[in-house]
Structure formats: structure tokens, C-alpha cells
């Protein structure tokens, strides 16, 4: 599986948690959608319930920019996904350690060079 390059990312802390945001392309280099190869496995590994993962079984690349989805993982992680022009923004509201999130995200996506 090819890793998709993260084209934007940010992190903002608040008391008791953090918002981690990752922006990725909607289509990989093979011109295929990213849902089954990248997004759903990422959410499974982050601890989202299988029902929540299957709620994301959609073709993001065929949705209108501005479309958004909320997914509840558990009390330690929730997500808010936003379709943008050519990209998908994945925002995690989490109390999980940053290193744990980044380690899992890195299995599916390539972080920008610093």
C-alpha cells in the first residue's frame, strides 16, 4: 500500500485534550479512492467501533466540498471529517498521547518533511 502524503497538519491543545488535524488528498497516485485503503483501516486501528468505521464506507472523492462527517470512537477519541476541494481534512478530538496518534497515522500517511 502506498502512503499518501499529508498536505497539511496542525495540533491545538486544550485542558484535558487536543485537536489533531491532518489534510490528505482524496485520490492516491493510482487515481483510486482512499477510503478502504487508508481511512477505514486508520480508524479501526485508532479504536473506533466497527459500526463507526462502516459509517465511513463512502466515496469521499464523489462528495461535494463542504460535506462533513462526525464519528465517535470512544471517550478518548472522536473525529470530524471535512471534504474540501481535492482533499479530506481529518480532525481528531482526543486525549490519547500525540505519539500514539502519530505512530498509527504514519502507517497510512507520509508526514511532510520538516
C-alpha positions as a printed Julia matrix, in Angstrom:
114×3 Matrix{Float64}:
   0.0    0.0    0.0
   1.34   3.39  -0.93
   1.34   6.03   1.77
  -0.48   9.25   0.95
   1.35  12.46   1.66
  -0.15  14.65   4.34
  -0.52  18.07   2.74
  -1.38  19.93   5.95
  -1.43  19.27   9.65
  -1.91  21.07  12.94
  -2.4   20.38  16.61
  -4.02  22.51  19.27
  -4.18  21.61  22.94
  -6.95  22.45  25.39
  -7.39  21.4   29.02
  -7.82  17.62  29.02
  -7.33  17.04  25.31
  -6.15  18.11  21.89
  -7.37  18.62  18.33
  -5.06  16.95  15.79
  -5.81  17.78  12.16
  -4.48  16.07   9.04
  -5.28  17.08   5.46
  -4.78  14.43   2.8
  -5.51  14.12  -0.94
  -8.83  12.48  -1.85
  -7.24  10.41  -4.65
  -3.99   8.45  -4.49
  -1.37   8.35  -7.26
  -3.15   5.35  -8.82
  -6.26   7.53  -9.18
  -8.13   5.36  -6.7
 -10.21   6.45  -3.75
  -8.56   6.37  -0.34
 -11.37   5.14   1.83
 -10.83   1.37   2.07
  -7.05   1.54   1.75
  -6.3    4.36   4.18
  -9.19   5.93   6.12
 -11.12   2.9    7.35
  -8.01   0.96   8.47
  -6.72   4.08  10.26
  -9.97   4.47  12.18
 -10.02   0.77  13.1
  -6.5    0.95  14.46
  -7.31   4.1   16.45
 -10.01   2.16  18.31
 -13.19   3.27  16.56
 -16.01   0.72  16.81
 -16.61  -1.33  13.68
 -20.05   0.28  13.27
 -18.46   3.74  13.25
 -15.86   2.57  10.73
 -18.53   1.2    8.38
 -20.39   4.53   8.61
 -17.35   5.9    6.72
 -17.78   3.37   3.91
 -18.43   6.1    1.33
 -16.64   7.52  -1.67
 -15.23  10.74  -0.28
 -14.0   11.77  -3.72
 -17.6   11.86  -5.03
 -18.93  14.16  -2.3
 -19.45  17.89  -2.63
 -16.82  20.1   -0.95
 -18.15  21.21   2.41
 -19.67  17.81   3.2
 -18.73  16.71   6.7
 -18.97  13.63   8.89
 -18.72  13.12  12.64
 -17.56   9.81  14.04
 -17.47   8.82  17.7
 -14.68   6.4   18.58
 -14.81   6.25  22.35
 -14.39   8.64  25.28
 -10.74   9.2   24.26
 -11.19   9.94  20.55
 -13.77  11.43  18.21
 -13.37  12.67  14.65
 -14.77  15.32  12.37
 -14.03  14.84   8.66
 -14.5   17.61   6.1
 -14.43  17.2    2.33
 -12.59  20.07   0.69
 -11.67  20.69  -2.95
  -9.46  17.68  -3.7
  -8.64  16.95  -0.06
 -10.07  15.4    3.06
  -9.46  17.04   6.42
  -9.47  14.58   9.33
  -9.74  16.24  12.74
  -9.34  14.13  15.86
 -10.57  15.4   19.22
  -8.52  13.2   21.51
  -6.93  12.67  24.87
  -4.67   9.91  23.5
  -0.93  10.69  23.55
   0.27  12.57  20.45
   2.97   9.96  19.86
   0.37   7.17  19.76
  -1.78   9.05  17.21
   1.22   9.95  15.03
   2.6    6.4   15.13
  -0.69   5.0   13.83
  -1.24   7.78  11.28
   2.29   7.21   9.94
   1.38   3.64   8.95
  -1.02   5.01   6.31
   0.21   8.53   5.56
   3.55  10.22   4.96
   4.26  13.2    7.18
   5.59  16.35   5.49
   9.33  16.81   5.59
  10.32  19.36   8.23
